[in-house]
Amino acid sequence: MNPRLLEERPADPPIGYKIAHPVLSRDLTRAGFLGVALGGREPYTVLDDAQCVYGRRHRVPSRRCDCGFHALISRSAALGLTCTAEHRTAVLLEVAVLGVYLRYELGFRYARQRVRTMTVGCCPCLGRTTLLADAGWGRPGWHAMEAACGGCVRGRMAMTLAEFARLAGQGLSVLRAGQIARTPAGC
């Protein structure tokens, strides 16, 4: 016997939180994000549909696969993921969970998302972030970007937070770490 799970039909889409690395296309015309886990091979845009990372032909999310976008319910839990060395330069994303989703204890796995806000952390020098600068790594056709203050850019390709939001489109809001206590300095 296969018991059916309860279906949710909320009036407003659920909100989730995740971390990602902001990326800029090689031709400097598009902005997006690279996930930090399973789907981190291909960038996604502000409004995007999930694909099965294993190339299987099924609806995402499937109960028999772990594909789809993933987000946590708790903002603080998502922010806690930035404490690891490999994710220190990641940004915090607030996403609207759209389409079909599966709810878990700590979050969601879902088919479609809209990134509503991107919160950028402090510059590594703990200065106030004013730019996103080339992080020195990326994926084919994409530059990874990281938070930087004007003094730390030092000849790297950089753009303002507003310019990144404009390139990303779809009404993305960009916030600075001042709204989040990430460091004792409160940058």
Buried (B, 14 or more C-beta within 10 A) or exposed (E): EEEEEEEEEEEEBBBBBBBBBBBBBEEEEBBBBBBBEEBBEEBBBBBBBBBBBEEEEEEBBBEEBBBBBBBBBEBEEBBEBBEEEEBBBBBBBBBBBBBBBBBEEEBBBBBBBBBBBBBBBBBBEBBBBBBBBBBEEBBEEBBBBBBBBEEBBEEBEBBEBEBBBEBBEEEBEBBBBBEBEBEEEEB
